[in-house]
Amino acid sequence: TARMQARHLLTVLAVLQLVSVCMNWFSPILLLMLPFSLLAVATLLVSLYYKWKRGLELFMFLCIILSIMMLVPFTSIFVAGKQGEKWLDVTWYVLGMLINALCVAAAWWVLFQT
């Protein structure tokens, strides 16, 4: 059914979010973002298993927090004018923010579909 497909999509996006956070391996911000990402994935899995709507809202909140945490170093790279030197970091931050936006959109869809 469409509801199960949306939940599977949301789970895949949450795992991609965790991978995008882990791809900032050499960045010191990894130690700050990794607990939030792990908590978001755990919250999502628990909320999908128990059909807990408040958990989906918490997952969306954690995704927004992770996007803000990725936006800060992204903007600092651009303010310093080092986007040519740190193109890989810029790429991972942009992909991470896009995945977080997709997670929020998919969670919103699952939240109001059920």
Helices and strands as residue ranges (DSSP letters): H 2-22, H 30-50, H 53-80, H 87-113
